Amino acid sequence: MLTRAEDVNAPMRAIAERLDALPFCRLRLALFGVLTLALFADIAEVALGNALGAVFQAPPRTMTQAELSLFLAAIFAGGAVGAPVFGMLGDRFGRRLTLQAALVAIALGSLGAAASDHPTTLIGLRFLSGLGIGACPPLIAAYMADVMPPRWRGTLSCLCAGLAFLGAPAIIFLMRAASPTLFAVDGWRWALGSGALVAVVAAGLLALLPESPRWLAAAGRCAEADAALQRFGQRSKVALTAPAGAGEASQTALDRPQIDLGRRLLLLCALYALAPWATVGFPLMSGAVMVAKQFSIGDSVMAAGLIMFGPALGNLLVAPVIDRVGRKISLIGAASAMAALGLAFAAATTFLPLVTLGIAFALASAIYASVLAVYAAEIIPTELRASRTSMAWG
């Protein structure tokens, strides 16, 4: 005889099992493409901050060092706020709708910054973009973990990240191609406007895709979950209805003693607190470091663009093997490589070694970040996946 907790969670388990058993279909391919585009927009915005750091510290720009520091930090301050807020919304209102809202925040901030000149306004608008920028990666990871087959989840997540990381060199080379001006508009304004456009397109395409059936079932919306599941190719066999008390399903499921969510959340918070010093700090500051090493603005932007190919290469290289190698082993290996390569980069003084070491470091850091996102999504239950992973990420 089923206990009340088992009875409450039966529809969620049934939906999850049916979804996981389905093959990779055209709808999953479409989801993969749109989520990759969304992450492309997110990563392009982060990379743009790196290039703008080099642009705004050289004439004719007039930012002070204090303003430049605030400008560079603004998107990450916004991300620290936006990630947990949007994460809670993702568990409350669904992955798709919340991800759309985050992309809209990116677009509004970028369009506003593209039309601005005053340092204070630019800082505020980059903070607005940061609200969405911080939210997108964990929301995308949660959505991917919800809808992709477990046997291919790591591979698809790394492929998504690998292709999305091409947004970094794309936006930087666009800025360089449009610099100093194109049609009397500064190159950096073209880059910001283009990033906003990509975010809007991704948000619009998400409207054509279904919500996660797994999340819908966890929320007690079993009829909608079954309808969404049918779009993945699963014909309904038995009408699923939520039993009385289904609204309490999430809490009941989380009361199981084998799921120690507190310890898992602390582990993720520690890993995510340490990661940005390398995975974010290195690419953000590499352009400024190149300038400090007496390279020209043009060479510094070029080096930053080349270094940004590292994450794409890293994710694409690791994608075929990620589901056959333990997550923890991958994390330890990538972290060790970053430590060695970072020290070598700091000691280098000529252009080619700096770029080569920078690409290798970015490659290792991207592997670390992607594997950590998959690992985080896998160890948190569906009903709290977006909020808890976003909290740690933030």
Backbone torsions as a table, in degrees:
resi	resn	phi	psi	omega
1	MET	NA	133.8	-178.9
2	LEU	-72.9	139.5	170.8
3	THR	-75.2	168.5	179.2
4	ARG	-60.5	-42.8	-178.8
5	ALA	-63.2	-42.2	-179.8
6	GLU	-66.2	-39.1	179.9
7	ASP	-64.8	-41.0	-180.0
8	VAL	-62.6	-38.5	-174.5
9	ASN	-92.0	-1.4	-179.1
10	ALA	-59.1	-45.6	179.0
11	PRO	-61.4	-38.9	179.6
12	MET	-64.0	-42.5	178.9
13	ARG	-64.8	-39.9	-179.0
14	ALA	-63.7	-45.0	177.9
15	ILE	-61.8	-45.8	-178.5
16	ALA	-61.9	-43.1	-179.2
17	GLU	-66.1	-41.2	178.9
18	ARG	-66.8	-40.2	179.9
19	LEU	-65.7	-44.1	-178.2
20	ASP	-66.7	-27.6	-177.8
21	ALA	-79.1	-15.4	-176.8
22	LEU	-74.1	147.6	177.6
23	PRO	-75.1	170.4	175.8
24	PHE	-70.4	120.8	-172.7
25	CYS	-119.9	179.5	-179.0
26	ARG	-64.0	-34.4	178.8
27	LEU	-66.6	-41.2	176.5
28	ARG	-64.5	-36.1	176.0
29	LEU	-64.2	-41.2	178.0
30	ALA	-64.4	-43.4	176.3
31	LEU	-59.5	-44.2	177.8
32	PHE	-57.8	-45.3	-178.6
33	GLY	-64.6	-44.7	-177.6
34	VAL	-69.9	-41.5	178.1
35	LEU	-65.5	-34.8	175.6
36	THR	-64.6	-41.2	177.9
37	LEU	-63.8	-40.8	178.3
38	ALA	-62.7	-44.3	179.3
39	LEU	-69.1	-32.7	174.5
40	PHE	-56.8	-47.8	179.7
41	ALA	-62.9	-41.2	-179.6
42	ASP	-63.4	-49.5	-176.9
43	ILE	-67.6	-36.8	177.8
44	ALA	-60.0	-39.6	179.6
45	GLU	-66.1	-40.3	177.9
46	VAL	-64.7	-45.2	-179.7
47	ALA	-63.6	-33.6	-180.0
48	LEU	-62.7	-34.5	176.3
49	GLY	-59.8	-36.2	176.6
50	ASN	-60.4	-50.3	-178.3
51	ALA	-67.5	-39.3	179.8
52	LEU	-66.1	-28.2	175.4
53	GLY	-60.3	-37.8	177.2
54	ALA	-73.9	-38.7	-176.8
55	VAL	-67.3	-44.4	-172.0
56	PHE	-81.3	-5.5	176.4
57	GLN	-100.6	7.9	179.8
58	ALA	-123.6	152.4	177.2
59	PRO	-56.7	147.6	6.0
60	PRO	-91.3	11.1	178.3
61	ARG	-67.1	152.5	-172.3
62	THR	-123.9	20.1	178.6
63	MET	-67.1	136.4	172.5
64	THR	-76.4	167.8	178.7
65	GLN	-61.5	-38.2	178.9
66	ALA	-65.5	-42.8	178.3
67	GLU	-65.2	-40.1	179.5
68	LEU	-63.1	-41.9	178.6
69	SER	-61.6	-43.7	178.4
70	LEU	-65.6	-39.0	179.3
71	PHE	-61.4	-46.5	-179.3
72	LEU	-67.0	-34.3	-176.8
73	ALA	-82.2	-16.5	-169.7
74	ALA	-60.8	-43.9	-177.1
75	ILE	-67.3	-30.5	-179.4
76	PHE	-79.0	-33.0	171.9
77	ALA	-64.2	-42.2	175.9
78	GLY	-62.6	-40.0	178.9
79	GLY	-63.8	-37.8	179.6
80	ALA	-64.2	-30.3	176.7
81	VAL	-85.0	-46.7	-173.4
82	GLY	-68.8	-35.6	-176.2
83	ALA	-59.7	-55.2	-179.7
84	PRO	-66.3	-34.1	180.0
85	VAL	-66.8	-51.6	178.6
86	PHE	-65.8	-31.4	177.7
87	GLY	-62.5	-44.3	176.8
88	MET	-62.8	-39.1	177.0
89	LEU	-65.2	-34.3	179.4
90	GLY	-64.5	-34.7	176.1
91	ASP	-79.8	-23.3	-177.6
92	ARG	-89.0	-43.1	-172.8
93	PHE	-115.2	-3.5	176.8
94	GLY	109.9	154.2	-176.6
95	ARG	-67.6	-45.2	-171.9
96	ARG	-65.3	-52.0	-177.6
97	LEU	-62.0	-41.7	-178.6
98	THR	-68.1	-38.9	177.6
99	LEU	-64.5	-37.9	175.2
100	GLN	-59.9	-44.7	-179.6
101	ALA	-62.8	-39.5	178.4
102	ALA	-64.4	-40.3	178.6
103	LEU	-66.4	-36.5	176.6
104	VAL	-64.0	-40.5	177.4
105	ALA	-61.1	-41.1	176.6
106	ILE	-60.4	-47.2	-176.3
107	ALA	-63.9	-44.2	-179.3
108	LEU	-63.4	-44.2	179.4
109	GLY	-64.0	-40.9	-177.7
110	SER	-70.6	-41.3	178.0
111	LEU	-64.2	-41.9	178.0
112	GLY	-63.2	-42.9	179.7
113	ALA	-65.4	-36.0	179.8
114	ALA	-63.9	-26.0	-178.9
115	ALA	-98.3	5.5	-172.8
116	SER	-108.6	160.3	176.8
117	ASP	-130.7	-30.1	-174.7
118	HIS	-73.8	131.0	-177.7
119	PRO	-53.8	-42.8	-178.3
120	THR	-63.9	-41.4	177.7
121	THR	-64.8	-42.8	178.5
122	LEU	-60.4	-41.6	179.7
123	ILE	-62.7	-45.0	179.6
124	GLY	-63.5	-40.8	-179.0
125	LEU	-71.8	-33.6	175.1
126	ARG	-67.7	-33.0	174.2
127	PHE	-62.8	-42.7	177.7
128	LEU	-59.9	-47.0	176.2
129	SER	-58.9	-39.2	-178.5
130	GLY	-60.9	-31.5	177.3
131	LEU	-56.0	-42.9	178.3
132	GLY	-81.1	-35.5	-178.7
133	ILE	-61.1	-41.1	179.1
134	GLY	-70.0	-28.5	-175.8
135	ALA	-80.9	-32.9	-170.7
136	CYS	-60.7	-51.5	-175.3
137	PRO	-58.0	-49.2	179.4
138	PRO	-67.9	-32.9	176.5
139	LEU	-65.9	-41.9	178.0
140	ILE	-64.5	-42.3	178.1
141	ALA	-61.8	-40.9	178.9
142	ALA	-65.6	-43.1	178.8
143	TYR	-62.5	-45.1	178.8
144	MET	-61.7	-45.2	-179.3
145	ALA	-63.4	-32.1	-179.7
146	ASP	-69.7	-42.0	-165.9
147	VAL	-109.8	-15.8	-177.3
148	MET	-89.9	148.4	-179.3
149	PRO	-61.2	134.8	-177.8
150	PRO	-54.8	-35.8	-176.2
151	ARG	-70.3	-17.5	179.9
152	TRP	-120.2	8.1	-171.1
153	ARG	-62.2	-46.2	-179.8
154	GLY	-64.6	-44.0	179.9
155	THR	-61.0	-47.6	-178.5
156	LEU	-67.0	-36.5	178.6
157	SER	-65.2	-42.0	179.3
158	CYS	-70.4	-37.4	175.5
159	LEU	-63.2	-41.7	176.9
160	CYS	-58.3	-49.3	-179.1
161	ALA	-65.8	-41.2	-178.8
162	GLY	-60.4	-45.1	178.7
163	LEU	-71.0	-38.3	-179.0
164	ALA	-66.0	-33.3	-179.3
165	PHE	-67.1	-13.2	172.8
166	LEU	-66.5	-16.1	175.7
167	GLY	-62.3	-28.9	-178.7
168	ALA	-66.1	-57.8	177.1
169	PRO	-65.1	-31.2	-179.0
170	ALA	-61.5	-46.6	-176.9
171	ILE	-70.5	-34.8	-179.3
172	ILE	-71.0	-42.4	179.4
173	PHE	-70.7	-30.1	173.4
174	LEU	-62.6	-44.3	179.1
175	MET	-63.0	-41.2	179.5
176	ARG	-66.0	-40.3	-179.9
177	ALA	-65.6	-33.0	-178.4
178	ALA	-90.1	-1.4	-177.6
179	SER	-90.4	150.1	-0.7
180	PRO	-73.7	-30.5	177.3
181	THR	-143.4	157.4	172.0
182	LEU	-138.1	119.8	-174.5
183	PHE	55.3	41.6	177.6
184	ALA	65.6	18.5	176.9
185	VAL	-116.7	133.4	-179.3
186	ASP	-58.0	146.0	180.0
187	GLY	-60.1	-38.0	-178.8
188	TRP	-68.2	-26.7	176.6
189	ARG	-71.7	-38.5	175.0
190	TRP	-59.4	-42.2	-178.3
191	ALA	-64.2	-45.0	178.5
192	LEU	-63.1	-42.8	179.1
193	GLY	-64.6	-38.8	179.3
194	SER	-66.8	-39.9	176.8
195	GLY	-61.8	-40.0	177.6
196	ALA	-63.0	-39.6	-179.9
197	LEU	-63.1	-44.0	179.3
198	VAL	-62.3	-40.6	178.8
199	ALA	-62.8	-40.8	179.2
200	VAL	-65.0	-43.1	179.4
201	VAL	-62.1	-44.3	179.4
202	ALA	-62.3	-42.0	178.8
203	ALA	-62.9	-39.8	178.9
204	GLY	-66.2	-41.3	-180.0
205	LEU	-67.3	-32.0	178.2
206	LEU	-60.9	-28.8	179.7
207	ALA	-63.9	-21.4	-179.2
208	LEU	-87.1	-6.7	-174.2
209	LEU	-105.8	157.8	-178.5
210	PRO	-80.6	157.5	170.3
211	GLU	-69.9	159.4	178.3
212	SER	-61.7	119.0	176.8
213	PRO	-60.3	-34.2	-179.8
214	ARG	-64.2	-43.0	178.6
215	TRP	-67.7	-41.6	179.3
216	LEU	-58.9	-42.3	178.9
217	ALA	-66.6	-41.5	178.9
218	ALA	-63.4	-29.4	179.0
219	ALA	-83.9	0.7	179.8
220	GLY	83.4	8.3	-179.0
221	ARG	-97.3	67.3	-169.0
222	CYS	-69.4	-36.2	178.6
223	ALA	-63.6	-42.9	176.9
224	GLU	-66.3	-36.9	178.2
225	ALA	-62.9	-42.6	179.5
226	ASP	-65.2	-40.5	178.0
227	ALA	-64.5	-42.1	177.7
228	ALA	-64.7	-38.3	-179.7
229	LEU	-63.1	-35.9	179.3
230	GLN	-63.3	-28.0	177.5
231	ARG	-69.2	-20.7	176.0
232	PHE	-84.5	-2.4	176.8
233	GLY	109.0	2.1	-179.5
234	GLN	-94.9	112.1	176.1
235	ARG	-74.6	139.4	-178.1
236	SER	-65.1	130.8	177.5
237	LYS	-103.9	-41.9	-179.7
238	VAL	-133.8	130.8	177.5
239	ALA	-66.2	124.8	-178.9
240	LEU	-98.6	129.7	176.0
241	THR	-128.2	145.5	179.1
242	ALA	-78.2	128.6	177.7
243	PRO	-70.3	168.1	177.8
244	ALA	-56.9	135.4	-179.4
245	GLY	87.9	8.9	-177.9
246	ALA	-62.9	-25.5	178.0
247	GLY	-62.9	-18.3	178.3
248	GLU	-96.3	9.1	-173.0
249	ALA	-59.9	-44.5	-175.7
250	SER	-60.2	-47.6	-177.8
251	GLN	-65.0	-40.4	-179.0
252	THR	-63.1	-43.2	-179.7
253	ALA	-62.1	-36.6	-175.4
254	LEU	-79.8	-7.7	177.4
255	ASP	-80.7	-7.4	-180.0
256	ARG	-62.9	131.5	-173.1
257	PRO	-65.1	-26.0	-176.8
258	GLN	-73.1	-11.0	179.2
259	ILE	-103.4	99.6	178.9
260	ASP	-94.3	83.9	-173.8
261	LEU	-67.9	-33.1	-179.7
262	GLY	-60.5	-47.2	-179.8
263	ARG	-66.5	-38.4	179.3
264	ARG	-65.1	-41.2	179.5
265	LEU	-65.3	-41.2	177.4
266	LEU	-61.8	-41.3	177.7
267	LEU	-61.1	-46.8	-179.6
268	LEU	-64.8	-39.5	178.5
269	CYS	-61.6	-41.4	179.3
270	ALA	-65.0	-45.5	-179.4
271	LEU	-64.0	-43.7	-178.9
272	TYR	-72.9	-27.1	177.3
273	ALA	-69.8	-34.6	-179.6
274	LEU	-81.3	-34.3	-171.7
275	ALA	-59.1	-43.5	-174.1
276	PRO	-62.4	-23.4	178.2
277	TRP	-58.0	-29.6	-180.0
278	ALA	-106.4	-53.7	-171.6
279	THR	-69.4	-28.1	178.1
280	VAL	-105.4	-45.5	-176.0
281	GLY	-61.4	-41.5	-177.8
282	PHE	-63.3	-55.8	179.3
283	PRO	-64.4	-33.1	-179.6
284	LEU	-63.0	-41.2	-172.9
285	MET	-96.0	-7.1	-174.7
286	SER	-61.7	-38.5	178.3
287	GLY	-64.3	-43.6	178.6
288	ALA	-65.8	-36.0	177.7
289	VAL	-64.0	-40.9	178.6
290	MET	-61.2	-41.5	177.7
291	VAL	-63.6	-42.3	179.3
292	ALA	-63.5	-26.4	177.5
293	LYS	-86.5	14.8	173.2
294	GLN	75.6	23.3	172.4
295	PHE	-87.5	154.3	-178.4
296	SER	-70.8	164.4	177.2
297	ILE	-59.0	-42.8	-179.8
298	GLY	-61.4	-45.9	178.6
299	ASP	-66.0	-36.3	-179.8
300	SER	-66.1	-43.2	177.9
301	VAL	-66.3	-39.7	177.8
302	MET	-62.2	-44.7	179.1
303	ALA	-62.5	-42.2	178.8
304	ALA	-61.0	-40.4	178.7
305	GLY	-65.3	-42.8	179.0
306	LEU	-65.4	-41.6	179.3
307	ILE	-60.6	-32.1	-177.7
308	MET	-69.9	-9.4	173.5
309	PHE	-74.9	-20.1	-178.3
310	GLY	-56.8	-49.4	179.5
311	PRO	-59.5	-40.3	178.4
312	ALA	-62.6	-45.5	179.2
313	LEU	-62.5	-44.0	-177.7
314	GLY	-60.6	-47.5	-178.6
315	ASN	-67.9	-39.5	180.0
316	LEU	-68.4	-33.6	178.7
317	LEU	-71.3	-37.7	-175.9
318	VAL	-84.6	-18.1	-175.1
319	ALA	-54.9	-44.1	-177.1
320	PRO	-66.6	-20.2	-173.7
321	VAL	-114.4	-8.0	-171.4
322	ILE	-60.6	-33.2	-179.2
323	ASP	-83.3	0.2	175.9
324	ARG	-111.6	-3.9	179.3
325	VAL	-116.8	139.5	-179.8
326	GLY	-60.8	144.2	-179.6
327	ARG	-61.4	-42.9	-176.9
328	LYS	-65.7	-41.3	178.6
329	ILE	-61.5	-42.4	179.2
330	SER	-62.3	-42.2	-179.7
331	LEU	-64.1	-43.8	-179.7
332	ILE	-64.8	-43.8	179.5
333	GLY	-62.4	-44.0	-179.6
334	ALA	-66.5	-39.9	179.8
335	ALA	-65.1	-40.1	178.6
336	SER	-64.7	-40.9	178.7
337	ALA	-63.8	-40.5	178.9
338	MET	-61.4	-40.5	-178.9
339	ALA	-61.2	-46.5	-178.3
340	ALA	-68.3	-44.9	-176.7
341	LEU	-69.6	-35.3	178.4
342	GLY	-63.3	-41.8	177.2
343	LEU	-63.8	-41.3	179.4
344	ALA	-65.6	-38.6	178.6
345	PHE	-63.6	-41.3	-179.4
346	ALA	-62.3	-31.3	-177.4
347	ALA	-86.7	-18.6	-175.9
348	ALA	-72.9	151.2	-177.4
349	THR	-130.3	-13.2	-178.6
350	THR	-107.7	159.7	-168.6
351	PHE	-61.5	-53.4	-173.3
352	LEU	-62.2	-48.1	176.8
353	PRO	-61.5	-37.9	179.1
354	LEU	-62.1	-45.2	-179.5
355	VAL	-67.0	-43.1	-179.5
356	THR	-62.3	-47.2	178.4
357	LEU	-65.8	-36.8	178.0
358	GLY	-63.7	-42.0	177.9
359	ILE	-63.4	-44.0	-179.6
360	ALA	-64.0	-41.1	178.6
361	PHE	-64.3	-45.8	-179.8
362	ALA	-62.8	-34.6	177.3
363	LEU	-61.4	-49.5	-179.3
364	ALA	-65.7	-39.8	-178.3
365	SER	-67.6	-34.0	179.2
366	ALA	-68.9	-39.3	176.2
367	ILE	-60.6	-45.5	179.8
368	TYR	-59.1	-48.7	-176.9
369	ALA	-63.5	-41.7	-178.0
370	SER	-68.7	-44.4	179.8
371	VAL	-65.3	-39.1	178.8
372	LEU	-63.4	-39.2	178.6
373	ALA	-63.8	-43.0	178.2
374	VAL	-64.7	-46.5	-179.6
375	TYR	-59.1	-45.1	-179.9
376	ALA	-61.3	-45.6	-178.3
377	ALA	-65.6	-32.2	-175.7
378	GLU	-76.8	-27.7	-174.9
379	ILE	-95.3	0.0	177.7
380	ILE	-111.5	132.5	179.6
381	PRO	-61.7	155.1	-175.4
382	THR	-51.7	-45.1	-171.8
383	GLU	-66.1	-18.7	178.4
384	LEU	-123.9	10.7	-171.7
385	ARG	-61.4	-48.4	-176.6
386	ALA	-68.4	-44.9	-175.2
387	SER	-69.3	-43.5	-176.1
388	ARG	-73.1	-42.3	178.8
389	THR	-68.8	-35.9	177.4
390	SER	-68.4	-35.5	177.8
391	MET	-63.0	-45.9	178.6
392	ALA	-65.4	-42.7	178.4
393	TRP	-60.5	-45.3	-179.1
394	GLY	-62.6	NA	NA
